[in-house]
Amino acid sequence: MRPLVSSWEQRKLGDMGTTYGGLTGKSKEDFGHGAAWFVPYTNVFDNPVGDSTRLERVEIDPSQNVVRRGDALFTVSSETPEEVGMSSVWPSDLDDLYLNSFCFGYRQDGSFDPSYLAYMLRADSFRNQIEMLAQGISRFNISKGKVMEIEVPVPNKREQARIGRLFVDLDSLITLHQREPPHTMKEGKNANRHQWRITFLRLLLAMD
């Protein structure tokens, strides 16, 4: 993919969408029950593409911002600069779905294929820029305004769809290998080959 990168347009995230905040005005008594859901911090942190089975309950509140399919969700705080600003793109529409208080959402204007956006935001080239924005001493934070100033590569939609599909398939393959029971692998050389395949696929996913 490297020969294509130089020809891709570079645009600021803020020129292609708007941001919104997570849950506000809530106390701990408001959580764990209710007819609405919210995306927890760990779901955003762990997954380039959000896991729709990892949600938590909260009461319906029409004053809150609702998460939609294709939204990118960002963590705003972490204990290390390397872990701040982790992102996850939400894969589906669900009524009354909110975002936890320690994240913000980014609603793109259709410029991005959702799968491409998910893995582009996890690429080393983007993550390095996020780390430079981290501020703090014992805990690090980022400004959503600064994140919106970051320029990102924007291939045409056909290229985005193909790239996004590639990384979804690679991620699925990595997950499949990680779930393979150790006793199904032969000792020694075959086990080493298995680990090498995982490492190689992770390098491909770096996109740098």
Sequence and secondary structure as in RCSB ss.txt:
>XXXX:A:sequence
MRPLVSSWEQRKLGDMGTTYGGLTGKSKEDFGHGAAWFVPYTNVFDNPVGDSTRLERVEIDPSQNVVRRGDALFT
VSSETPEEVGMSSVWPSDLDDLYLNSFCFGYRQDGSFDPSYLAYMLRADSFRNQIEMLAQGISRFNISKGKVMEI
EVPVPNKREQARIGRLFVDLDSLITLHQREPPHTMKEGKNANRHQWRITFLRLLLAMD
>XXXX:A:secstr
 HHHHTTSEEEEGGGGEEEEE   S  GGGEEEEEEEEE HHHHHH SB  TT  EEE   TTS    TT EEEE
 EESSGGGTT EEE  S  TTEEE TTEEEEEE S S HHHHHHHTTSHHHHHHHHHH EESSSEE  HHHHTT 
EEEE  HHHHHHHHHHHHHHHHHHHHHHTS GGGS STHHHHHHHHHHHHHHHHHH  
